[in-house]
Structure formats: C-alpha cells, structure tokens
Amino acid sequence: MTPANIQKLKLLDPKGKSGTIQSVVLRNDLHSQSYENTLYWLLKVTLLEKEALEKENKKYVRELKKHSLYTNELILQEE
C-alpha cells in the first residue's frame, strides 16, 4: 500500500476512535497489504457491525414499546 493510500485510511478516522479502522492503520505490515483487499475487509466488518447495532436497537425498541416508553415525543427530542 502506498503512503497516500495509508493516509486516506487514516483520514477515515481522524480522531482515532474507531477500533476497526485503528486495527488496520496501526498494523506494522500495512505497507505490504493490498489497498483493495483492506478496503474490502473494512467494508465487510463495518457492515457486520451495523447489523449487530441494528439487532441491538430492535431489542431496545421492543423493550421500550413494551413499557410504553417509546413515543414520538421522545424520538423528536433527539433530532
């Protein structure tokens, strides 16, 4: 991977808060990795993380609705 490609990856997480991205950019052998394969891996992991968060969110929504705590009023406050 070229230094320019590595810089692009680092720009995806400028504050260094994404464990997924940091697990890539902090690799010692990053320069020998394929940019395309690295991007594919990042996309795949990101989609899996999104799926897990959606499942967790559905559980929370279901529980809140069960206790009548999930209302439009609360949702509108967040926006």
Residue pairs with C-beta under 8 A, 6 or more apart in sequence:
1 30
1 31
1 32
1 33
1 34
1 35
1 38
2 35
3 31
5 35
6 25
6 30
6 31
9 21
9 24
9 25
9 38
9 42
10 25
12 18
12 21
12 42
13 21
13 22
13 25
16 22
20 42
20 45
20 46
20 49
21 42
24 30
24 38
24 41
24 42
27 33
30 38
61 70
64 70
